[in-house]
Amino acid sequence: MRIRNYFYALMTDRRQGPVDAAVKWALWICSLLYGLLVGGLRFLYSKGILPSFQAPRPVLSVGSITVGGAGKTPLVIAIARALVSRQVRTAILIRGYMPSTQSAFSDEAHMLKESLPEVLVLTGPNRRKNIEACLKHHAVDVFVCDDGFQHWPLRRDLDIVAVDTANPFGNGHVVPRGLLREPIGALRAAGMFILTKTDHPHSDAPALRERLAHINPGALMVESHYVPTTCVDVFEKTRQGLEHLQGITVVGFCGIADPTSFRESLQQAGLQAANIFVFMDHHMYTEEDMAMVRTWAREHNVQNVVTTHKDAVKILPFKESWQGYRVHYLQVESEITYGKNVFLERIMAAVRH
């Protein structure tokens, strides 16, 4: 875990020592090679030199150009809900990431299943296999592919790319030197950009819109931000309106790519965070982690603990550890603030294609 934290600090330029500079130089060389590799693969798939699968139903992809933090999963949920509300039979394709020993599903897959009980969630790296197996048993009108912008073996009818306005491209380098999954020029393949976290204090949506329009003038541009809606008991699944929680002191913890967004969501919800424990993205919690948060809460006489939905699904095995505490996750939804009508029209046009 320490090694992972160290390399993430290098990728985000949080370490500046002389040894760090030497390691960054080596990572930069690796990133050049990796950028050439992924750029070449995208080119070969786009030209049909490498085969790709055309699904018998439309496929909408929600992806990103960076590693983590762009807000793809809340957008997938929002899009799926919009489709279901229009009587479009929807299934979600998700690869899954670092499944725990307690479950065959990733944290994002659990989030999707809990948020969208009426929607099929198909987990696995082979999207073609999942699509073909699904259509043998279910009537589906459209597939929404979570994190599909770099999944070139599957053709998409619409590529939606989420871009974090607070940190759109990291330091501008491709992994492992930076956070870019592939060179920025790949954004020319997007059909729609959704600018996320536009209410973030460090965001500059107008400047980002201008840059994206220069890269891909034909893509539709939409803006969004997060809106906290309710608090949900992690273990009992009961819901409580935010109006009943105003001013309550809580201790929080999260293991997401952008912990700042969690802190801001707590503030939006009116909760007073006395402390927030931050873990690495996709962190798999242990009893020691729970004991650390619980000890701090007990010593400071705080009975209310809040985490994210993504983290909540990973602490279900620790129910007994939290006896005597109220443990909730903050339900946060993605809200389109600019371009909502054209956003929905473009999605429905792709579905009818």
ZIGI-V700603 format. One record per residue. RES is the residue in one letter. SS is DSSP state (~ for helix, > for strand, _ for the rest). PHI is phi in whole degrees, -180 to 180 (999 if undefined). OMEGA is omega in whole degrees, -180 to 180 (999 if undefined). Layout:
# ZIGI-V700603
[[RES:SS:PHI:OMEGA] [RES:SS:PHI:OMEGA]]
This chain:
# ZIGI-V700603
[[M:_:999:179] [R:~:-63:179] [I:~:-64:179] [R:~:-62:179] [N:~:-62:-179] [Y:~:-64:-178] [F:~:-69:176] [Y:~:-65:177] [A:~:-64:176] [L:~:-69:-179] [M:~:-64:-180] [T:_:-105:176] [D:_:59:177] [R:_:-89:176] [R:_:-117:-171] [Q:_:-131:-177] [G:_:-72:-180] [P:~:-64:176] [V:~:-66:178] [D:~:-60:-180] [A:~:-62:179] [A:~:-66:179] [V:~:-66:179] [K:~:-62:179] [W:~:-61:179] [A:~:-64:178] [L:~:-66:178] [W:~:-63:177] [I:~:-62:179] [C:~:-64:-178] [S:~:-69:176] [L:~:-63:-180] [L:~:-65:180] [Y:~:-65:178] [G:~:-61:177] [L:~:-65:-179] [L:~:-65:-176] [V:~:-70:176] [G:~:-64:178] [G:~:-66:178] [L:~:-64:179] [R:~:-59:180] [F:~:-62:-178] [L:~:-65:178] [Y:~:-71:-178] [S:~:-66:-180] [K:_:-92:179] [G:_:79:178] [I:_:-70:170] [L:_:-101:-174] [P:_:-74:175] [S:_:-131:-173] [F:>:-97:174] [Q:_:-96:-178] [A:_:-69:178] [P:_:-74:175] [R:_:-126:179] [P:>:-60:178] [V:>:-123:174] [L:>:-105:-179] [S:>:-108:172] [V:>:-118:-176] [G:>:-137:180] [S:>:-154:179] [I:_:-100:-178] [T:>:-120:178] [V:_:-85:172] [G:_:68:168] [G:_:86:-176] [A:_:-83:178] [G:_:89:-177] [K:~:-68:-173] [T:~:-63:175] [P:~:-60:177] [L:~:-69:177] [V:~:-59:179] [I:~:-63:-179] [A:~:-63:180] [I:~:-66:180] [A:~:-62:179] [R:~:-64:179] [A:~:-63:179] [L:~:-68:-179] [V:~:-63:180] [S:~:-65:178] [R:_:-103:177] [Q:_:60:175] [V:_:-94:-179] [R:_:-73:-166] [T:>:-121:171] [A:>:-130:-179] [I:>:-111:176] [L:>:-104:179] [I:>:-140:-177] [R:_:-70:-174] [G:_:91:-175] [Y:_:-148:175] [M:_:49:178] [P:_:-62:-178] [S:_:-82:179] [T:_:-74:-179] [Q:_:-87:-172] [S:_:-150:177] [A:_:-86:-175] [F:_:-112:178] [S:_:-77:179] [D:~:-64:178] [E:~:-64:179] [A:~:-63:177] [H:~:-63:177] [M:~:-57:-178] [L:~:-65:-179] [K:~:-65:180] [E:~:-73:-177] [S:~:-80:-175] [L:_:-131:-177] [P:_:-63:-179] [E:_:-89:-176] [V:_:-112:175] [L:>:-71:176] [V:>:-117:-175] [L:>:-104:-174] [T:>:-105:177] [G:_:150:-176] [P:_:-73:-177] [N:_:-93:-178] [R:~:-64:-179] [R:~:-60:180] [K:~:-60:-179] [N:~:-66:179] [I:~:-63:-177] [E:~:-64:179] [A:~:-67:-179] [C:~:-63:-176] [L:~:-70:175] [K:~:-73:-173] [H:~:-125:-174] [H:_:-134:173] [A:_:-89:-177] [V:_:-127:179] [D:_:-93:-176] [V:>:-153:174] [F:>:-110:174] [V:>:-105:-176] [C:>:-98:178] [D:>:-78:179] [D:_:62:-175] [G:_:-107:-175] [F:_:-65:178] [Q:_:-100:179] [H:_:-94:-173] [W:_:-70:177] [P:_:-65:179] [L:>:-113:177] [R:_:-75:-180] [R:_:-119:177] [D:_:-83:176] [L:>:-153:176] [D:>:-100:177] [I:>:-101:-177] [V:>:-116:176] [A:>:-85:-180] [V:>:-128:-179] [D:>:-75:-177] [T:_:-67:-179] [A:_:-79:-180] [N:_:-155:-170] [P:_:-67:-173] [F:_:-133:-179] [G:_:61:178] [N:_:-92:177] [G:_:89:-180] [H:_:-101:175] [V:>:-80:176] [V:_:-58:10] [P:_:-92:180] [R:_:-80:-180] [G:_:-139:-175] [L:_:-101:-179] [L:>:-70:177] [R:_:-77:178] [E:_:-158:-179] [P:_:-57:-175] [I:~:-58:-180] [G:~:-58:179] [A:~:-63:-180] [L:~:-65:176] [R:~:-65:-180] [A:~:-87:-177] [A:_:-75:174] [G:_:-98:-179] [M:>:-153:172] [F:>:-108:171] [I:>:-114:178] [L:>:-80:-176] [T:>:-103:176] [K:_:57:-177] [T:_:-69:177] [D:_:-94:179] [H:_:-65:-178] [P:_:-61:-180] [H:_:-100:-178] [S:_:-83:176] [D:_:-139:-175] [A:~:-60:-180] [P:~:-59:180] [A:~:-66:179] [L:~:-68:177] [R:~:-58:-179] [E:~:-64:-180] [R:~:-68:179] [L:~:-66:178] [A:~:-64:177] [H:~:-70:180] [I:~:-71:-174] [N:_:-143:-176] [P:_:-66:-177] [G:_:-89:-176] [A:_:-81:175] [L:>:-71:-178] [M:>:-117:-178] [V:>:-131:179] [E:>:-121:-179] [S:>:-151:169] [H:>:-149:180] [Y:>:-87:177] [V:>:-131:175] [P:>:-70:-175] [T:>:-116:-179] [T:>:-148:169] [C:>:-110:-177] [V:>:-118:177] [D:>:-63:-174] [V:_:-60:-173] [F:_:-99:-178] [E:_:-97:179] [K:_:68:175] [T:_:-77:-176] [R:>:-111:179] [Q:>:-137:-180] [G:>:-67:-177] [L:~:-64:-179] [E:~:-64:180] [H:~:-90:-174] [L:_:-116:-176] [Q:_:-60:175] [G:_:83:-180] [I:_:-70:178] [T:>:-84:-178] [V:>:-133:166] [V:>:-114:-177] [G:>:-116:171] [F:>:-151:-179] [C:>:-157:174] [G:_:-132:-177] [I:_:-127:-176] [A:_:-67:-177] [D:_:-127:-179] [P:~:-63:178] [T:~:-61:-180] [S:~:-65:177] [F:~:-66:178] [R:~:-60:-179] [E:~:-69:178] [S:~:-66:176] [L:~:-62:178] [Q:~:-64:178] [Q:~:-60:-178] [A:_:-76:180] [G:_:87:179] [L:_:-90:180] [Q:>:-99:-178] [A:>:-85:178] [A:>:-72:178] [N:>:-163:176] [I:>:-131:177] [F:>:-89:-176] [V:>:-111:176] [F:_:-114:178] [M:_:-66:177] [D:_:-57:-180] [H:_:66:179] [H:_:-63:176] [M:_:-98:-170] [Y:_:-74:177] [T:_:-121:176] [E:~:-62:178] [E:~:-65:177] [D:~:-63:-179] [M:~:-63:-180] [A:~:-64:180] [M:~:-63:180] [V:~:-66:-178] [R:~:-65:180] [T:~:-63:179] [W:~:-63:-180] [A:~:-62:-180] [R:~:-66:-178] [E:~:-66:-180] [H:_:-108:175] [N:_:56:178] [V:_:-111:-176] [Q:_:-100:-175] [N:>:-107:-179] [V:>:-119:-177] [V:>:-130:176] [T:>:-136:178] [T:>:-95:177] [H:~:-62:180] [K:~:-60:179] [D:~:-80:-176] [A:~:-59:-177] [V:_:-68:-179] [K:_:-95:-180] [I:_:-108:179] [L:~:-57:179] [P:~:-67:-175] [F:~:-103:-177] [K:~:-56:-178] [E:~:-64:-179] [S:~:-68:-173] [W:~:-108:175] [Q:_:-61:-180] [G:_:93:178] [Y:_:-120:174] [R:>:-102:-175] [V:>:-113:-178] [H:>:-125:164] [Y:>:-115:180] [L:>:-86:177] [Q:>:-76:-178] [V:>:-123:-180] [E:>:-119:178] [S:>:-89:-179] [E:>:-119:177] [I:>:-76:-177] [T:>:-106:180] [Y:>:-146:176] [G:_:86:-175] [K:~:-61:-177] [N:~:-64:-180] [V:~:-70:175] [F:~:-61:179] [L:~:-67:179] [E:~:-63:-179] [R:~:-67:178] [I:~:-65:-179] [M:~:-67:177] [A:~:-64:178] [A:~:-69:179] [V:~:-67:-178] [R:~:-79:-176] [H:_:-61:999]]
